[in-house]
Amino acid sequence: MRFGVCILFVLLVACQVTAKEKTKAQEREENLVLTRNERDSSENQGEPGHNSSGDDWKEFWAVRLAINLVGYATIFVPGYLIIRHLRRTRYNESAGPGFLPNLAVLCVFGREQHASATAEEGNVGGKGASSSPTPAEEPFFTRALRLVICVIGLQVSYLTWGVLQERIMTIEYGRTATQPGEFFKDSQFLVFINRILAFVMALIVITVRKQPVHTAPLYKYSFSSFSNIMSSWCQYEALKFVSFPTQVLAKASKVIPVMLMGKVVNGKTYAYHEYITAAMISVGVSLFLLTSGDATKHKDSVTTTSGLAMLVGYMLFDSFTSNWQGALFTSYKMSSIQMMAGVNLFSCLLTSVSLIEQGGFTSSAAFMLRHPDFIFAAVILSICSASGQLFIFYTISRYGPVVFVIIMTVRQGFAILLSCIIYGHPVTIIGFVGILLVFLALFLRIYANDRQRKMKKLAASNPPGSGSKV
């Protein structure tokens, strides 16, 4: 533990030195081109990539969000009417043979009438993992090797993904000493390329590895697909207003609004350790935000409010996604890969229709032609996102959610340090203490929840009066 803290301290010092050097270099460069770009800089300080033209209002995030929602509505509204009509007329009872009737039944009704039989069949031979030894039957070395592979896969996938995400959304492409660059603005296009590659990967896994018989109506994936799209969109848009370390800490602290929502809406009670860790997270985030120089990239209240709105939107949509997918897992017993394929299928459909309506494919293609280096970054970003999803599902299925949460919590800490070192985000000693406090609270929460879960399981397996007497 002490060794790890020493490493983090060394990285912090390196981070501060790098930040100072980059700040000085940027100041020298800005002084050289200040005269030429002064007018553009004053007009563009509201938002990265903001061009001075009569269409400035279209670049505001709320307008882009409204346009995206209108595009999604062109799918959801007709889809709702069709589903309502088919259910009212009980189309599944009168549908004839053929591809289209079967597709309509699969999308609207699924195989609900055979749910019990197919669920049993899926448990017997559907998952494909039944033929392989269970984790308990594997030798220790094999399990350890698998875990190391999962850790490396998750860390490499998502650390690379985080670095590229920040680069794509915050770096000016084509900028030189004599010519200003331009920012990539269409977050929805990034969501599309991430989802289509993840969908293809899921189909490949389904083809290679046997899955349980699918019983869920396909349209039910559209709800978590929509919330997944919106959470990703908010995540990309937030980087236009807040730094990447701020975004990561906001993700780590989403336990606080979840607890508040559960208390107010459902009257849920929490253990003492949950209140304590929530308070630690609040203090840690506050220390970081109040002492870090670029916690928000723009100091005016409008952009600060926009960044906060994006982070809140991300947390709300992301919370709905996990809860809805959990409900589908409980009701229909599909595999994780089937869930991945279903969600990404509707994500591709929704984003592609919206991009076509807005001309997003054309503008993004033109941007790629002007800046070929963007293509490489976007492709690697998509590969990391899709492979990361596969590692997520595999890790959870093999080692459970607690091990996965620990791995991803460590990844968030490394992501902050990597971002600070590469992009020169200034972090003070107090801000660094805030980061440590947040992650200490997360690890305490994981440990306490796991301990509480084991005690409940032990109490359930040994009820009072059931112990053997000698």
C-alpha positions in Angstrom: 0.0 0.0 0.0 2.8 2.4 0.9 4.6 1.5 -2.3 1.5 2.3 -4.3 1.1 5.7 -2.5 4.8 6.5 -3.3 4.2 5.7 -7.0 1.2 7.9 -7.1 3.1 10.8 -5.4 5.9 10.5 -8.0 3.4 10.5 -10.8 1.8 13.6 -9.2 5.1 15.5 -9.2 5.7 14.5 -12.8 2.2 15.6 -13.6 2.8 19.1 -12.1 6.2 19.5 -13.9 4.6 18.5 -17.2 1.7 20.8 -16.6 4.0 23.8 -16.0 6.2 23.1 -19.0 3.1 22.7 -21.3 1.6 25.9 -19.9 4.8 27.9 -20.6 5.0 26.4 -24.2 1.3 27.3 -24.8 1.9 30.8 -23.6 4.8 31.4 -25.9 2.8 30.0 -28.8 -0.2 32.1 -28.0 1.9 35.2 -27.9 3.2 34.5 -31.4 -0.3 34.2 -32.9 -2.2 36.5 -30.6 -2.4 39.4 -33.1 -3.7 37.2 -35.9 -6.2 35.2 -33.9 -7.3 37.7 -31.3 -10.7 38.4 -32.8 -11.4 34.7 -33.4 -10.4 33.8 -29.8 -12.7 36.4 -28.3 -15.6 35.1 -30.3 -14.9 31.4 -29.7 -14.3 31.4 -25.9 -17.8 30.3 -25.2 -17.3 26.8 -26.6 -14.5 24.8 -28.3 -14.8 24.8 -32.0 -17.3 27.6 -32.0 -17.3 29.4 -35.3 -18.4 33.0 -35.7 -21.3 32.9 -38.1 -25.0 33.4 -38.2 -25.5 29.7 -37.2 -23.9 30.0 -33.8 -27.1 29.1 -32.0 -27.1 25.7 -33.7 -23.8 24.8 -31.9 -25.3 25.2 -28.4 -25.6 21.8 -26.8 -29.3 22.2 -25.9 -30.2 22.9 -29.5 -28.1 19.9 -30.7 -29.8 17.8 -28.0 -33.3 18.8 -29.2 -32.4 18.1 -32.8 -31.1 14.6 -31.8 -34.3 13.9 -29.9 -36.4 14.8 -32.9 -34.4 12.4 -35.0 -34.9 9.6 -32.4 -38.6 10.4 -32.3 -38.9 9.5 -36.0 -38.1 6.0 -34.9 -39.9 5.8 -31.6 -43.2 7.4 -32.5 -44.0 5.1 -35.5 -42.6 2.2 -33.6 -44.8 2.8 -30.6 -47.9 3.0 -32.9 -47.0 -0.2 -34.7 -46.3 -2.1 -31.5 -49.6 -0.8 -29.9 -51.6 -1.9 -33.0 -50.0 -5.4 -33.2 -50.5 -6.0 -29.5 -54.1 -4.8 -29.6 -54.9 -7.1 -32.6 -52.9 -10.0 -31.1 -50.9 -10.4 -34.3 -48.8 -13.2 -32.9 -51.9 -15.5 -32.9 -52.7 -14.8 -36.6 -49.3 -14.2 -38.1 -48.6 -16.5 -41.1 -45.3 -18.0 -42.2 -42.6 -15.9 -43.8 -39.7 -13.7 -42.8 -41.5 -10.4 -42.2 -44.3 -11.9 -40.1 -41.8 -13.8 -38.0 -39.7 -10.7 -37.6 -42.7 -8.7 -36.5 -43.6 -11.3 -33.9 -39.9 -11.5 -32.7 -39.7 -7.7 -32.4 -43.1 -7.1 -30.6 -43.8 -10.4 -28.8 -40.6 -12.3 -28.6 -41.0 -15.9 -27.5 -42.8 -15.1 -24.3 -45.3 -18.0 -24.7 -42.3 -20.4 -24.5 -40.4 -18.5 -21.9 -40.4 -21.2 -19.3 -39.3 -24.0 -21.7 -36.6 -21.9 -23.4 -35.2 -20.7 -20.1 -34.8 -24.2 -19.0 -33.3 -25.2 -22.3 -30.9 -22.3 -22.1 -29.8 -23.4 -18.7 -29.1 -26.9 -19.8 -27.0 -26.3 -22.9 -27.5 -22.8 -24.2 -24.8 -20.8 -22.6 -21.9 -22.7 -24.0 -20.0 -22.3 -20.8 -21.7 -25.4 -19.3 -19.3 -27.7 -21.1 -16.3 -25.9 -19.7 -15.2 -26.2 -16.1 -16.7 -23.8 -13.6 -14.4 -21.3 -12.0 -14.4 -23.4 -8.7 -13.2 -26.5 -10.7 -10.3 -24.7 -12.4 -6.8 -24.8 -11.0 -5.6 -21.7 -9.1 -3.0 -20.9 -11.7 -5.6 -21.0 -14.5 -8.0 -18.7 -12.6 -5.1 -16.3 -11.8 -4.0 -16.2 -15.4 -7.5 -15.5 -16.6 -7.9 -12.7 -14.0 -4.6 -11.1 -15.1 -5.7 -11.2 -18.7 -9.0 -9.6 -17.7 -7.3 -6.9 -15.7 -4.8 -6.1 -18.5 -7.6 -6.1 -21.1 -9.8 -3.8 -19.2 -7.0 -1.4 -18.2 -5.6 -1.2 -21.8 -9.0 -0.9 -23.4 -10.4 1.8 -21.2 -7.2 3.8 -20.5 -6.6 4.1 -24.2 -10.3 4.9 -24.8 -10.2 7.6 -22.1 -7.0 9.2 -23.6 -8.4 9.2 -27.1 -11.8 10.4 -26.0 -10.2 13.5 -24.5 -8.0 14.0 -27.5 -10.8 13.8 -30.0 -13.1 16.2 -28.1 -10.6 18.8 -26.8 -7.7 19.0 -29.3 -7.7 21.3 -32.3 -7.1 19.4 -35.5 -4.9 21.0 -38.2 -3.6 23.8 -35.9 -0.3 25.3 -36.8 1.7 28.4 -35.7 0.1 30.4 -38.5 -3.3 28.8 -38.9 -6.0 28.0 -36.2 -7.4 24.5 -36.1 -10.9 23.2 -35.7 -12.6 21.0 -33.1 -14.6 17.9 -33.9 -18.2 18.7 -32.8 -20.5 15.7 -33.6 -20.5 13.6 -30.5 -23.3 11.5 -32.0 -21.1 10.3 -34.8 -18.6 8.9 -32.2 -21.4 7.1 -30.5 -22.4 5.6 -33.8 -19.0 4.2 -34.7 -18.5 2.8 -31.2 -21.9 1.0 -31.3 -21.6 -0.4 -34.8 -18.3 -2.1 -34.1 -19.6 -3.4 -30.7 -22.6 -4.8 -32.5 -20.4 -6.6 -35.1 -18.3 -8.1 -32.3 -21.3 -9.3 -30.4 -22.6 -11.0 -33.6 -19.3 -12.7 -34.1 -19.3 -14.1 -30.5 -22.9 -15.2 -30.9 -22.0 -17.0 -34.1 -19.0 -18.7 -32.6 -20.3 -19.5 -29.1 -23.7 -21.2 -28.4 -26.1 -18.9 -26.6 -29.4 -19.5 -24.7 -32.6 -19.4 -26.7 -33.7 -15.8 -26.9 -37.2 -15.0 -25.6 -37.3 -11.3 -25.1 -39.2 -8.9 -27.5 -36.5 -7.0 -29.3 -38.2 -3.6 -28.9 -37.5 -3.8 -25.1 -33.8 -3.3 -25.9 -34.6 0.1 -27.3 -35.2 1.8 -23.9 -31.8 1.0 -22.5 -30.3 1.6 -26.0 -31.7 5.2 -25.9 -30.4 5.9 -22.4 -27.1 4.4 -23.3 -26.8 6.7 -26.4 -27.8 9.7 -24.3 -25.3 8.9 -21.5 -22.5 8.5 -24.0 -23.5 11.7 -25.8 -23.5 13.6 -22.5 -20.1 12.1 -21.7 -18.6 13.4 -24.9 -20.2 16.8 -24.7 -19.1 17.3 -21.1 -15.5 17.3 -22.2 -16.2 20.5 -24.1 -16.8 22.2 -20.7 -15.0 20.3 -18.0 -11.6 18.5 -17.8 -11.3 14.7 -18.0 -10.3 14.3 -14.4 -13.4 16.2 -13.3 -15.5 14.0 -15.5 -14.0 10.8 -14.0 -14.6 12.0 -10.4 -18.2 12.9 -11.3 -18.6 9.3 -12.5 -17.1 8.0 -9.2 -19.4 10.2 -7.2 -22.7 9.1 -8.9 -23.4 6.9 -5.8 -24.5 10.1 -4.0 -27.5 11.1 -6.3 -28.4 7.4 -6.5 -28.7 7.3 -2.7 -30.6 10.5 -2.5 -33.0 9.3 -5.2 -33.6 6.0 -3.4 -34.2 7.9 -0.1 -36.7 10.4 -1.5 -38.6 8.2 -4.0 -38.5 4.7 -2.4 -37.8 5.6 1.2 -34.8 3.2 1.1 -32.6 3.0 4.1 -28.8 2.6 4.0 -26.1 1.3 6.3 -23.9 3.6 8.2 -20.9 2.8 6.1 -22.8 4.0 3.0 -23.4 7.4 4.5 -19.8 7.7 5.6 -18.4 6.8 2.2 -20.8 9.1 0.5 -19.7 11.9 2.7 -16.0 11.0 2.0 -16.7 11.1 -1.7 -18.4 14.5 -1.4 -15.5 16.0 0.5 -12.9 14.5 -1.9 -14.7 15.8 -5.0 -15.1 19.2 -3.4 -11.4 19.4 -2.6 -10.5 18.5 -6.2 -12.9 20.9 -7.8 -12.1 23.9 -5.6 -8.3 23.6 -5.9 -7.7 22.3 -9.5 -7.1 25.2 -11.9 -8.8 23.7 -15.0 -11.6 21.8 -13.3 -13.8 23.7 -15.7 -12.2 24.9 -18.9 -14.2 28.1 -19.0 -14.7 30.2 -16.0 -18.0 31.9 -17.0 -21.2 30.7 -15.3 -22.9 29.6 -18.6 -20.3 27.0 -19.6 -19.9 25.8 -16.0 -23.6 25.2 -15.8 -23.5 23.4 -19.2 -20.7 21.1 -17.9 -22.7 20.4 -14.8 -25.8 19.7 -16.8 -23.9 17.2 -19.0 -22.5 15.3 -16.0 -25.9 15.1 -14.3 -27.4 13.9 -17.6 -24.8 11.3 -17.9 -25.3 10.0 -14.4 -29.1 9.9 -14.7 -29.1 8.1 -18.1 -26.4 5.7 -17.1 -28.3 4.7 -13.9 -31.4 4.0 -15.9 -29.4 1.9 -18.4 -28.1 -0.5 -15.7 -31.4 -0.8 -13.9 -33.4 -1.5 -17.1 -30.8 -4.1 -18.3 -30.9 -5.7 -14.9 -34.7 -6.0 -15.1 -34.4 -7.7 -18.6 -31.8 -10.1 -17.3 -34.1 -11.1 -14.5 -37.2 -11.5 -16.7 -35.8 -13.2 -19.8 -32.5 -14.8 -18.7 -30.6 -13.8 -21.9 -26.8 -13.9 -22.0 -24.7 -10.8 -21.7 -23.6 -11.1 -25.3 -27.2 -11.2 -26.4 -27.8 -8.1 -24.4 -24.8 -6.4 -25.9 -26.1 -7.3 -29.4 -29.6 -6.1 -28.8 -28.7 -2.8 -27.2 -26.1 -1.9 -29.9 -28.5 -2.9 -32.6 -31.0 -0.2 -31.6 -28.2 2.2 -30.9 -27.0 1.9 -34.5 -30.5 2.3 -35.8 -31.3 5.4 -33.7 -28.0 7.2 -34.3 -27.8 6.4 -38.0 -31.3 7.7 -38.7 -30.6 10.9 -36.7 -27.2 11.4 -38.4 -28.8 11.0 -41.9 -31.5 13.5 -41.1 -28.9 16.1 -39.8 -26.3 15.4 -42.5 -24.0 14.2 -39.8 -22.4 11.5 -42.0 -21.5 14.1 -44.6 -20.0 16.7 -42.2 -18.0 14.0 -40.3 -16.7 12.5 -43.6 -15.6 16.0 -44.7 -13.8 16.4 -41.4 -12.1 13.1 -41.8 -10.9 14.1 -45.3 -9.5 17.3 -43.9 -7.8 15.6 -40.9 -6.8 12.0 -41.6 -5.3 11.7 -38.2 -8.8 11.9 -36.8 -9.7 8.6 -38.6 -7.0 6.7 -36.8 -8.0 8.0 -33.4 -11.7 7.3 -34.0 -11.1 3.7 -35.2 -8.9 2.9 -32.2 -11.5 4.5 -29.9 -14.2 2.2 -31.3 -12.0 -0.9 -31.0 -11.2 -0.1 -27.4 -14.9 0.6 -26.6 -16.1 -2.7 -28.2 -13.3 -4.9 -26.8 -13.8 -3.2 -23.4 -17.5 -4.3 -23.4 -16.4 -7.9 -24.1 -14.0 -7.8 -21.2 -16.6 -6.4 -19.0 -19.1 -9.2 -19.6 -16.5 -11.9 -19.4 -15.0 -10.5 -16.1 -18.5 -10.2 -14.5 -19.5 -13.7 -15.6 -16.2 -15.3 -14.4 -15.4 -13.4 -11.2 -18.5 -11.5 -10.2 -19.3 -7.8 -10.0 -17.2 -7.0 -6.9 -13.9 -7.9 -8.6 -15.0 -6.0 -11.7 -15.8 -2.9 -9.7 -12.4 -3.0 -8.0 -10.6 -3.3 -11.4 -12.6 -0.4 -12.9 -12.1 1.8 -9.8 -8.3 1.3 -10.1 -8.7 2.1 -13.8 -10.4 5.4 -13.0 -7.4 6.4 -10.8 -5.0 5.6 -13.5 -7.1 7.4 -16.1 -6.9 10.6 -14.0 -3.1 10.4 -13.6 -2.6 9.5 -17.3 -4.8 12.5 -18.4 -2.9 14.8 -16.1 0.5 13.7 -17.4 -0.4 13.6 -21.1 -2.6 16.8 -21.3 -1.0 18.8 -18.5 -4.0 19.2 -16.2 -2.7 21.0 -13.0 -3.4 19.1 -9.8 -2.5 20.6 -6.5 -1.5 18.7 -3.4 -5.0 19.3 -1.9 -6.6 18.2 -5.1 -4.5 15.0 -5.1 -5.7 14.4 -1.5 -9.2 14.8 -2.7 -8.7 12.2 -5.4 -7.2 9.7 -2.9 -10.1 10.3 -0.6 -12.6 9.5 -3.3 -11.0 6.3 -4.2 -10.4 5.3 -0.6 -14.1 5.7 0.0 -14.9 3.6 -3.1 -12.7 0.8 -1.9 -14.2 1.0 1.6 -17.6 0.8 0.1 -16.7 -2.3 -2.0 -15.2 -4.0 1.1 -18.1 -3.2 3.4 -20.7 -4.3 0.9 -18.9 -7.5 0.1 -18.5 -8.2 3.8 -22.2 -7.5 4.4 -23.2 -9.8 1.6 -21.1 -12.6 2.9 -22.6 -12.2 6.4 -26.2 -12.4 5.0 -25.3 -15.5 3.0 -23.8 -17.1 6.1 -26.8 -16.2 8.2 -29.1 -17.7 5.5 -27.2 -20.9 5.3 -27.0 -21.3 9.1 -30.4 -20.2 10.6 -30.7 -20.0 14.4 -31.1 -23.4 16.0 -29.8 -25.3 13.0 -26.3 -25.9 14.3 -25.3 -29.4 15.1 -24.8 -30.3 18.8 -21.9 -32.4 19.9 
